[in-house]
Each structure stands twice: as C-alpha cells, then as structure tokens.
C-alpha cells in the first residue's frame, strides 16, 4: 500500500478555498499594517505624545476584546462566508474614513475602536472557516503559513507604509490601504464557498458568554491563553515605542522584527515535529523578550536591528500553544475559541502599548522598552509549570 505524502505549503495552496482565505488574509494584514503605521505617524506629528502614538498604532486592540466578550459566537455561525464578507466591507468603510484628511484626531480614535471590534469578529470567522477548509491534521501547518504571512506582510507593510507616508502623506497611505482591502474582499467573494453549518445553539451574546465561561473554567486552556496573551503583549508594547524611541529608523526596526517572526514561524511550523515544537516552546518564549532588554542601554543601531530580529523569532512559540489549545477545544466552538484567543492576544498588544506609552511619560522610551521586556520574561518564567501541565509534560 502506497503511503500518502505529508502535507506541504504547496499542497495547502492548491486548495482554491484555502488560497482564497490565505490570500485575503495576506492582503488584510498588509492593509492593517500600512494604515496602522500611517495613523501612528499622523498622531505623532500632531501631538508629539508617545502615549497617543502608541495607542494610535495598537489602540484598536482594546475593541477586539469587546468583540470576544459579546458577539464572537458569530464565528461559528451558520453562514461564515456571508459573515466574513460583511465584516470585510465594514473594515473597508473604516479605513476609507481614516483617509478623510480633515477628520479630527478624536474621530480617528473612534473609527479605530470600531475597526478593532470588526477585526476581532473577522479573525474569529476566518479561523472558524479554516476548520471547514482544511483537515484537523493540517491545521498547524495552515496556521504556520498564515503566521508566516503575517510576519512577511508586516515587513512589506511597514516598508510600504513608511514610504507612502513620506511620498504621499498619511492620507495617501490610507487610500492605498483601502484599495488593498477591496482586493481582499473580492478574493473572499470569488474563492470561499458557502458552508451550511448545523448550530447546536443560536449565536449571540448569551452563547458567547456561556462558551467563554467554559473556556476559562478549564485550567489547561486558561494557562495556555495567559501565555499566548501576556508575554506577547508586553513585547508589542516595546514595539509601540519605536517611533518615540527612533522615529527615523522605526520602520526598518519593525521590519527587522517582522523578518524574525517570519523565520521563526517558517522553522517551527514547517521543519519541527509537534513533539519538538512543544519541547522548545519555553525557550522560544524566553527568546521573545530577552534580547530586547538591551535596548535600555541605547545600543548602536545595528544591534537594535539584531535584537528585534532575534527576539521576534520567539513569536513562533504561539504555534505549539495554539495547537494544544485546539486539541483541548470541542469542535463545535473552535471558531469562537480561536477568535477569543486571537482577540485576547491582540487586546494584550493594546494593553502593552498603553503600558509602554504611559511608562515613556515617566522615563525615556529606551528604559521603558527594557522594563517591558523584563516583565515579559518574568511572566513566562512564573507561569511555566502551568503551561507544562497543559502540554501534559
């Protein structure tokens, strides 16, 4: 009997429906990165405040938590394709609003919060669809490819965003982001199929709360979520201070971090076995923060580039944690649970950004980055026994 070949990225992309999800996710990530950098640059130029600049870049993440707490059960709805299309159109409307040059700063923050809420439901619905598009045994590989794409498109997005802000102004960058969002929406409409899902319960506020309560009552899932959220969020807080730390080179530093994320996800998701991924999970979480502590000493620029590149390899620790979380989750609510995981992780990015921005009002940005990096390390070390128990080791 001939054994089937193991799945590869190429075989995944040969699935037209997965390609539609993947390509639209790629473009959405690029649009989000470009618009985030443009808004951060605009607010920094208008206010000069490191706190407001950090919130401008990552403040939408607070609304993602609201989405996870209220309507995330729509991620497991009866027609996820239709839901995803509606959410894509809402994202387009929000980014288009940011392109209005006379929009006051307070209105931009209001739009940012709405976009964050939409983004959380968008992510949950997309991940819920992923469960229907690829078999369970290919899930880790699919998430790895999407994480790699996130890192890769962040490199492109930050580079393009920085160039567009200089060449066209932040308003021009928002227009480009809106055009990219249109392309992402067209891909969903053209390639993603309808999936009729039999629902055990009607999606809504009560269903969302019931599932979330069950999710957090499970000690193993709770430990995994804490480590998916808090250390990453504090490191993103470090990144949110880069415009204040070095506005001239912030785009390149962020791109170096995205390159490290890409390398880490490619290696951990494609090369390592599931056992090896779990064995290296703790080391990767340490790597995520340790190199950034050196920023407190205001090192030479080349060492700053290297520190963010090496540290961002550690973001690949999310893969074995996500994989185990999926194993501990009933199939009927995987879309919602993955949406909650993503929303919480993004929400903690906003918390990290606010903590970093507030700290930078008291101490120089370099010191604030160092403090956040050490805090991330302490959380990782302190919760290690609980995560090891969740992994069954």
C-alpha positions as a Python dict, from the first residue, in 0.01 Angstrom:
ca = {
    (1, 'X'): (0, 0, 0),
    (2, 'X'): (137, 340, -103),
    (3, 'X'): (161, 594, 176),
    (4, 'X'): (27, 943, 108),
    (5, 'X'): (276, 1227, 106),
    (6, 'X'): (282, 1457, 409),
    (7, 'X'): (105, 1790, 355),
    (8, 'X'): (313, 2086, 240),
    (9, 'X'): (253, 2456, 195),
    (10, 'X'): (222, 2393, -179),
    (11, 'X'): (-47, 2128, -132),
    (12, 'X'): (-237, 2360, 100),
    (13, 'X'): (-229, 2641, -156),
    (14, 'X'): (-352, 2403, -426),
    (15, 'X'): (-682, 2405, -234),
    (16, 'X'): (-856, 2701, -402),
    (17, 'X'): (-1071, 2777, -100),
    (18, 'X'): (-777, 2783, 139),
    (19, 'X'): (-593, 3001, -112),
    (20, 'X'): (-884, 3247, -101),
    (21, 'X'): (-874, 3261, 278),
    (22, 'X'): (-497, 3283, 281),
    (23, 'X'): (-463, 3548, 9),
    (24, 'X'): (-736, 3767, 158),
    (25, 'X'): (-570, 3736, 499),
    (26, 'X'): (-239, 3836, 340),
    (27, 'X'): (-386, 4150, 187),
    (28, 'X'): (-583, 4237, 500),
    (29, 'X'): (-265, 4213, 708),
    (30, 'X'): (-83, 4441, 467),
    (31, 'X'): (-366, 4695, 473),
    (32, 'X'): (-382, 4690, 852),
    (33, 'X'): (-6, 4736, 886),
    (34, 'X'): (8, 5025, 640),
    (35, 'X'): (-289, 5207, 795),
    (36, 'X'): (-156, 5148, 1148),
    (37, 'X'): (182, 5298, 1064),
    (38, 'X'): (14, 5590, 885),
    (39, 'X'): (-211, 5665, 1182),
    (40, 'X'): (79, 5640, 1428),
    (41, 'X'): (283, 5882, 1217),
    (42, 'X'): (-9, 6123, 1185),
    (43, 'X'): (-81, 6128, 1558),
    (44, 'X'): (289, 6160, 1644),
    (45, 'X'): (320, 6461, 1412),
    (46, 'X'): (2, 6618, 1552),
    (47, 'X'): (56, 6562, 1924),
    (48, 'X'): (417, 6455, 1986),
    (49, 'X'): (283, 6228, 2262),
    (50, 'X'): (441, 5881, 2294),
    (51, 'X'): (126, 5756, 2471),
    (52, 'X'): (-115, 5873, 2199),
    (53, 'X'): (121, 5748, 1928),
    (54, 'X'): (133, 5402, 2085),
    (55, 'X'): (-246, 5396, 2126),
    (56, 'X'): (-289, 5508, 1764),
    (57, 'X'): (-83, 5213, 1642),
    (58, 'X'): (-235, 4949, 1870),
    (59, 'X'): (-540, 5104, 2039),
    (60, 'X'): (-788, 4915, 1819),
    (61, 'X'): (-686, 4604, 2006),
    (62, 'X'): (-899, 4706, 2306),
    (63, 'X'): (-1210, 4679, 2093),
    (64, 'X'): (-1112, 4327, 1987),
    (65, 'X'): (-1159, 4221, 2349),
    (66, 'X'): (-1510, 4367, 2344),
    (67, 'X'): (-1579, 4161, 2033),
    (68, 'X'): (-1456, 3847, 2207),
    (69, 'X'): (-1683, 3914, 2506),
    (70, 'X'): (-2001, 3993, 2313),
    (71, 'X'): (-2056, 3854, 1963),
    (72, 'X'): (-1764, 3619, 1896),
    (73, 'X'): (-2006, 3325, 1869),
    (74, 'X'): (-2087, 3451, 1516),
    (75, 'X'): (-1753, 3292, 1422),
    (76, 'X'): (-1933, 2957, 1447),
    (77, 'X'): (-2245, 3084, 1267),
    (78, 'X'): (-2449, 2906, 1002),
    (79, 'X'): (-2309, 3107, 706),
    (80, 'X'): (-1950, 3210, 786),
    (81, 'X'): (-1873, 3320, 427),
    (82, 'X'): (-2151, 3580, 432),
    (83, 'X'): (-2040, 3697, 775),
    (84, 'X'): (-1680, 3734, 657),
    (85, 'X'): (-1786, 3939, 353),
    (86, 'X'): (-1994, 4176, 567),
    (87, 'X'): (-1702, 4223, 807),
    (88, 'X'): (-1462, 4290, 517),
    (89, 'X'): (-1694, 4563, 388),
    (90, 'X'): (-1713, 4720, 735),
    (91, 'X'): (-1332, 4721, 751),
    (92, 'X'): (-1323, 4893, 414),
    (93, 'X'): (-1561, 5162, 537),
    (94, 'X'): (-1347, 5224, 846),
    (95, 'X'): (-1017, 5252, 659),
    (96, 'X'): (-1182, 5478, 400),
    (97, 'X'): (-1300, 5707, 680),
    (98, 'X'): (-941, 5741, 804),
    (99, 'X'): (-847, 5871, 456),
    (100, 'X'): (-1057, 6185, 515),
    (101, 'X'): (-782, 6442, 570),
    (102, 'X'): (-990, 6681, 784),
    (103, 'X'): (-1102, 6409, 1026),
    (104, 'X'): (-1013, 6524, 1381),
    (105, 'X'): (-791, 6309, 1599),
    (106, 'X'): (-1073, 6214, 1840),
    (107, 'X'): (-1281, 6088, 1545),
    (108, 'X'): (-986, 5885, 1418),
    (109, 'X'): (-964, 5711, 1754),
    (110, 'X'): (-1340, 5641, 1744),
    (111, 'X'): (-1303, 5481, 1399),
    (112, 'X'): (-1004, 5288, 1530),
    (113, 'X'): (-1216, 5131, 1805),
    (114, 'X'): (-1488, 5030, 1560),
    (115, 'X'): (-1228, 4873, 1332),
    (116, 'X'): (-1086, 4679, 1625),
    (117, 'X'): (-1429, 4535, 1706),
    (118, 'X'): (-1481, 4434, 1344),
    (119, 'X'): (-1130, 4291, 1323),
    (120, 'X'): (-1189, 4057, 1616),
    (121, 'X'): (-1503, 3908, 1460),
    (122, 'X'): (-1328, 3894, 1120),
    (123, 'X'): (-1041, 3691, 1263),
    (124, 'X'): (-1267, 3453, 1453),
    (125, 'X'): (-1485, 3393, 1147),
    (126, 'X'): (-1182, 3336, 925),
    (127, 'X'): (-1036, 3083, 1168),
    (128, 'X'): (-1372, 2917, 1203),
    (129, 'X'): (-1383, 2878, 825),
    (130, 'X'): (-1032, 2736, 833),
    (131, 'X'): (-1166, 2439, 1032),
    (132, 'X'): (-1402, 2359, 742),
    (133, 'X'): (-1145, 2420, 468),
    (134, 'X'): (-852, 2207, 591),
    (135, 'X'): (-844, 1877, 784),
    (136, 'X'): (-753, 1889, 1152),
    (137, 'X'): (-414, 1725, 1090),
    (138, 'X'): (-323, 2013, 855),
    (139, 'X'): (-436, 2287, 1094),
    (140, 'X'): (-92, 2359, 1247),
    (141, 'X'): (65, 2379, 901),
    (142, 'X'): (-210, 2615, 782),
    (143, 'X'): (-175, 2839, 1088),
    (144, 'X'): (202, 2834, 1043),
    (145, 'X'): (165, 2957, 685),
    (146, 'X'): (-76, 3229, 791),
    (147, 'X'): (156, 3337, 1074),
    (148, 'X'): (448, 3346, 830),
    (149, 'X'): (236, 3559, 601),
    (150, 'X'): (155, 3792, 887),
    (151, 'X'): (525, 3842, 952),
    (152, 'X'): (612, 3870, 584),
    (153, 'X'): (337, 4117, 502),
    (154, 'X'): (428, 4320, 809),
    (155, 'X'): (775, 4360, 661),
    (156, 'X'): (624, 4476, 335),
    (157, 'X'): (354, 4677, 509),
    (158, 'X'): (590, 4870, 734),
    (159, 'X'): (829, 4936, 446),
    (160, 'X'): (548, 5049, 215),
    (161, 'X'): (378, 5240, 495),
    (162, 'X'): (693, 5435, 577),
    (163, 'X'): (749, 5510, 206),
    (164, 'X'): (388, 5613, 147),
    (165, 'X'): (382, 5843, 448),
    (166, 'X'): (688, 6023, 307),
    (167, 'X'): (577, 6022, -57),
    (168, 'X'): (200, 6069, -28),
    (169, 'X'): (133, 6170, 334),
    (170, 'X'): (-64, 5956, 582),
    (171, 'X'): (-384, 6025, 386),
    (172, 'X'): (-234, 5867, 75),
    (173, 'X'): (-131, 5564, 279),
    (174, 'X'): (-491, 5523, 398),
    (175, 'X'): (-615, 5531, 37),
    (176, 'X'): (-372, 5254, -57),
    (177, 'X'): (-488, 5051, 246),
    (178, 'X'): (-850, 5088, 135),
    (179, 'X'): (-765, 4967, -217),
    (180, 'X'): (-588, 4661, -74),
    (181, 'X'): (-894, 4587, 142),
    (182, 'X'): (-1112, 4593, -170),
    (183, 'X'): (-888, 4331, -329),
    (184, 'X'): (-909, 4112, -17),
    (185, 'X'): (-1288, 4132, -21),
    (186, 'X'): (-1303, 4031, -388),
    (187, 'X'): (-1089, 3723, -316),
    (188, 'X'): (-1325, 3609, -41),
    (189, 'X'): (-1627, 3657, -268),
    (190, 'X'): (-1465, 3470, -557),
    (191, 'X'): (-1297, 3173, -388),
    (192, 'X'): (-1454, 3098, -49),
    (193, 'X'): (-1756, 2866, -66),
    (194, 'X'): (-2072, 2868, 139),
    (195, 'X'): (-2070, 2625, 431),
    (196, 'X'): (-2403, 2534, 585),
    (197, 'X'): (-2328, 2474, 950),
    (198, 'X'): (-2572, 2300, 1182),
    (199, 'X'): (-2576, 2504, 1501),
    (200, 'X'): (-2629, 2345, 1844),
    (201, 'X'): (-2714, 2693, 1975),
    (202, 'X'): (-2811, 3027, 1824),
    (203, 'X'): (-2513, 3269, 1803),
    (204, 'X'): (-2546, 3576, 2021),
    (205, 'X'): (-2447, 3738, 2347),
    (206, 'X'): (-2568, 3454, 2572),
    (207, 'X'): (-2397, 3185, 2363),
    (208, 'X'): (-2074, 3386, 2359),
    (209, 'X'): (-2077, 3427, 2737),
    (210, 'X'): (-2157, 3060, 2801),
    (211, 'X'): (-1873, 2936, 2582),
    (212, 'X'): (-1628, 3188, 2725),
    (213, 'X'): (-1718, 3084, 3080),
    (214, 'X'): (-1649, 2721, 2993),
    (215, 'X'): (-1324, 2819, 2820),
    (216, 'X'): (-1181, 2999, 3123),
    (217, 'X'): (-1301, 2738, 3373),
    (218, 'X'): (-1059, 2486, 3222),
    (219, 'X'): (-719, 2523, 3392),
    (220, 'X'): (-519, 2398, 3094),
    (221, 'X'): (-683, 2629, 2843),
    (222, 'X'): (-654, 2919, 3088),
    (223, 'X'): (-277, 2869, 3127),
    (224, 'X'): (-230, 2847, 2752),
    (225, 'X'): (-428, 3167, 2695),
    (226, 'X'): (-227, 3362, 2953),
    (227, 'X'): (96, 3267, 2778),
    (228, 'X'): (-47, 3341, 2435),
    (229, 'X'): (-153, 3686, 2553),
    (230, 'X'): (62, 3849, 2819),
    (231, 'X'): (429, 3795, 2718),
    (232, 'X'): (348, 3875, 2354),
    (233, 'X'): (151, 4184, 2451),
    (234, 'X'): (433, 4326, 2658),
    (235, 'X'): (679, 4275, 2372),
    (236, 'X'): (440, 4450, 2134),
    (237, 'X'): (440, 4731, 2391),
    (238, 'X'): (814, 4755, 2324),
    (239, 'X'): (744, 4783, 1951),
    (240, 'X'): (482, 5053, 2005),
    (241, 'X'): (753, 5280, 2149),
    (242, 'X'): (982, 5262, 1848),
    (243, 'X'): (853, 5577, 1677),
    (244, 'X'): (915, 5766, 2001),
    (245, 'X'): (1249, 5585, 2051),
    (246, 'X'): (1382, 5648, 1697),
    (247, 'X'): (1126, 5791, 1455),
    (248, 'X'): (1377, 5799, 1171),
    (249, 'X'): (1452, 5426, 1177),
    (250, 'X'): (1133, 5287, 1337),
    (251, 'X'): (1003, 5139, 1012),
    (252, 'X'): (1325, 4946, 950),
    (253, 'X'): (1340, 4822, 1310),
    (254, 'X'): (980, 4699, 1288),
    (255, 'X'): (1058, 4532, 956),
    (256, 'X'): (1353, 4351, 1119),
    (257, 'X'): (1116, 4224, 1386),
    (258, 'X'): (871, 4105, 1122),
    (259, 'X'): (1153, 3923, 942),
    (260, 'X'): (1244, 3743, 1262),
    (261, 'X'): (879, 3644, 1310),
    (262, 'X'): (870, 3504, 957),
    (263, 'X'): (1186, 3296, 1009),
    (264, 'X'): (1060, 3163, 1341),
    (265, 'X'): (718, 3059, 1212),
    (266, 'X'): (869, 2901, 900),
    (267, 'X'): (1113, 2694, 1105),
    (268, 'X'): (880, 2595, 1388),
    (269, 'X'): (574, 2531, 1173),
    (270, 'X'): (732, 2363, 871),
    (271, 'X'): (1051, 2195, 995),
    (272, 'X'): (989, 2086, 1354),
    (273, 'X'): (767, 1796, 1459),
    (274, 'X'): (486, 1855, 1706),
    (275, 'X'): (692, 1698, 1985),
    (276, 'X'): (991, 1919, 1906),
    (277, 'X'): (770, 2229, 1888),
    (278, 'X'): (637, 2164, 2236),
    (279, 'X'): (983, 2086, 2373),
    (280, 'X'): (1114, 2423, 2250),
    (281, 'X'): (808, 2625, 2349),
    (282, 'X'): (953, 2762, 2674),
    (283, 'X'): (1288, 2851, 2517),
    (284, 'X'): (1110, 3038, 2238),
    (285, 'X'): (904, 3235, 2490),
    (286, 'X'): (1225, 3336, 2669),
    (287, 'X'): (1382, 3437, 2337),
    (288, 'X'): (1083, 3660, 2267),
    (289, 'X'): (1179, 3913, 2535),
    (290, 'X'): (1539, 3858, 2647),
    (291, 'X'): (1721, 4036, 2358),
    (292, 'X'): (1506, 4349, 2397),
    (293, 'X'): (1631, 4419, 2749),
    (294, 'X'): (1950, 4555, 2590),
    (295, 'X'): (1756, 4845, 2438),
    (296, 'X'): (1757, 5009, 2782),
    (297, 'X'): (2129, 5074, 2723),
    (298, 'X'): (2053, 5253, 2393),
    (299, 'X'): (2280, 5025, 2184),
    (300, 'X'): (2415, 5105, 1836),
    (301, 'X'): (2158, 5094, 1557),
    (302, 'X'): (2286, 4767, 1408),
    (303, 'X'): (2248, 4596, 1747),
    (304, 'X'): (1894, 4732, 1780),
    (305, 'X'): (1809, 4581, 1442),
    (306, 'X'): (1960, 4248, 1551),
    (307, 'X'): (1785, 4248, 1890),
    (308, 'X'): (1440, 4293, 1738),
    (309, 'X'): (1509, 4036, 1466),
    (310, 'X'): (1627, 3768, 1711),
    (311, 'X'): (1357, 3840, 1968),
    (312, 'X'): (1078, 3817, 1712),
    (313, 'X'): (1178, 3461, 1627),
    (314, 'X'): (1028, 3384, 1968),
    (315, 'X'): (679, 3476, 1847),
    (316, 'X'): (677, 3125, 1696),
    (317, 'X'): (605, 2995, 2047),
    (318, 'X'): (241, 3074, 1971),
    (319, 'X'): (223, 2777, 1731),
    (320, 'X'): (260, 2492, 1983),
    (321, 'X'): (40, 2681, 2230),
    (322, 'X'): (-233, 2732, 1968),
    (323, 'X'): (-203, 2369, 1861),
    (324, 'X'): (-257, 2242, 2213),
    (325, 'X'): (-544, 2485, 2271),
    (326, 'X'): (-721, 2346, 1966),
    (327, 'X'): (-676, 1991, 2096),
    (328, 'X'): (-844, 2091, 2424),
    (329, 'X'): (-1140, 2259, 2248),
    (330, 'X'): (-1465, 2088, 2135),
    (331, 'X'): (-1505, 2108, 1756),
    (332, 'X'): (-1841, 2292, 1773),
    (333, 'X'): (-1690, 2604, 1931),
    (334, 'X'): (-1341, 2611, 1778),
    (335, 'X'): (-1413, 2922, 1574),
    (336, 'X'): (-1518, 3117, 1882),
    (337, 'X'): (-1232, 2989, 2098),
    (338, 'X'): (-976, 3070, 1830),
    (339, 'X'): (-1136, 3411, 1792),
    (340, 'X'): (-1115, 3468, 2168),
    (341, 'X'): (-750, 3358, 2165),
    (342, 'X'): (-671, 3595, 1880),
    (343, 'X'): (-873, 3883, 2027),
    (344, 'X'): (-713, 3841, 2370),
    (345, 'X'): (-366, 3830, 2216),
    (346, 'X'): (-441, 4143, 2015),
    (347, 'X'): (-604, 4304, 2318),
    (348, 'X'): (-293, 4248, 2524),
    (349, 'X'): (-96, 4416, 2247),
    (350, 'X'): (-306, 4724, 2317),
    (351, 'X'): (-250, 4690, 2691),
    (352, 'X'): (123, 4657, 2627),
    (353, 'X'): (116, 4966, 2407),
    (354, 'X'): (-65, 5173, 2671),
    (355, 'X'): (166, 5049, 2947),
    (356, 'X'): (467, 5133, 2734),
    (357, 'X'): (332, 5474, 2636),
    (358, 'X'): (244, 5562, 2996),
    (359, 'X'): (583, 5446, 3119),
    (360, 'X'): (754, 5652, 2849),
    (361, 'X'): (592, 5963, 3000),
    (362, 'X'): (797, 5897, 3315),
    (363, 'X'): (1122, 5755, 3177),
    (364, 'X'): (1296, 5762, 2837),
    (365, 'X'): (1149, 5523, 2574),
    (366, 'X'): (1466, 5310, 2582),
    (367, 'X'): (1423, 5243, 2955),
    (368, 'X'): (1052, 5172, 2908),
    (369, 'X'): (1133, 4911, 2641),
    (370, 'X'): (1379, 4742, 2876),
    (371, 'X'): (1127, 4734, 3162),
    (372, 'X'): (855, 4578, 2945),
    (373, 'X'): (1098, 4314, 2815),
    (374, 'X'): (1193, 4211, 3169),
    (375, 'X'): (826, 4199, 3271),
    (376, 'X'): (754, 3966, 2979),
    (377, 'X'): (1035, 3736, 3090),
    (378, 'X'): (903, 3724, 3446),
    (379, 'X'): (552, 3626, 3331),
    (380, 'X'): (693, 3349, 3110),
    (381, 'X'): (910, 3209, 3389),
    (382, 'X'): (640, 3238, 3656),
    (383, 'X'): (374, 3053, 3455),
    (384, 'X'): (598, 2780, 3316),
    (385, 'X'): (470, 2498, 3547),
    (386, 'X'): (106, 2561, 3449),
    (387, 'X'): (181, 2559, 3076),
    (388, 'X'): (388, 2242, 3111),
    (389, 'X'): (91, 2076, 3283),
    (390, 'X'): (-140, 2186, 2999),
    (391, 'X'): (103, 2030, 2749),
    (392, 'X'): (98, 1708, 2953),
    (393, 'X'): (472, 1717, 3023),
}
